[in-house]
Amino acid sequence: MTQVFLRAGAFCATLALCLTTQPATAHDDAPAAPGDDTPFTVTDLPPLRADGHAPIGVMGDHRHKTGEVMLSYRFMYMDMRGNRIGDNSVDPATIVTTVPNGGGGAPPTLRVVPTDMQMQMHMFGAMYAPSDRITLMAMLPYIDKKMDHITFQGAAGATELGRFRTRSEGIGDLKISSLIGLAEHGNHKLHLNLGLSLPTGSTSERGTILTPTGARPTVRLPYAMQIGSGTYDLLPGITYNGRSGNLSWGAQLAGVIRTGKNNGYRLGDEAKLTTWASYQPTPGLSLSGRIEAKTAGDISGRDPLISAPVQTADPNNYGGDTVMLWAGINLTGQEGALRGHRLAAEIGLPVYRDLNGPQMETDWIATLGWQYAF
Ligand SMILES: [Cu+2]
């Protein structure tokens, strides 16, 4: 996976060079005589600012002009290794000898420990602005998850029996939202995000596990391996963008409010506050830094078909507080066929994790994205 990102990084760097070392034809022509109404040539189009969009990991950050359409694709990769209780790391042997089994089945302590998990998400998006004030947005993810586990033998002790991997993939929850302009003063803009997540993703994914007795049944996978939330979720938010010269900045407060229940449970609500700043040395390129603080609740209720002596089957081992730092780059094509196309990348590392655990910890997340407005 690292190689993929190295290659993607090299590609972005090359494109940055192409975009920022444009031929010097643009403004070298003799200046037009005063009052000359000669139509603009292609090379006289106003620059498109790379920092006109927030870092690629921020959703619903910008609005469009009346009639504009934008298509986007994002690839996200999340890597999780190891477990935490609160903000302390905890190893598998400690989990299976000390943590009470809240996942289901007879053993007094947990017997199966997830050791690492990778998630890939392909996110397809579209935006359309019926007016300057309102932009509509839809996003549909395709999600692929895999999780590796150690199973410990019998009802007690820390003797490893074996290892297994579970995997799930499919179309996730469709999110639709409107971004509604609230205020605009010079280079300061504020809008409301009003969204709804529809339960189009599966919550009945199954997989084959290894039990402490050595059996290999195929069962419904724990909550973390399901693809959708199963519920209609409200996605409220408020977003601010500011700019001065070649600096820009912004902030977004966004929430996820679950409604109802599915299969007897509902995921925890979430709130996320992020703020970013970017520097644009040339209109086609901007570099960004971002901080994101997130809090999420645990699961209410439980799915009667999810039962195993593993932490991910215990609804209490979900949610927590995390703070991540992100570095990003935005590139915007200025001329010819590249004009209007954007490429962006962002990578995030955690600086604080306080998890309702034992729970797997996120080690890094990367996002690559393409956007095209017309
Ligand atoms: Cu857009």
Boltz pocket constraint, residues with backbone or C-beta under 6 A from the ligand:
constraints:
  - pocket:
      binder: B
      contacts: [[A, 62], [A, 63], [A, 64], [A, 70], [A, 127], [A, 373]]
      max_distance: 6.0
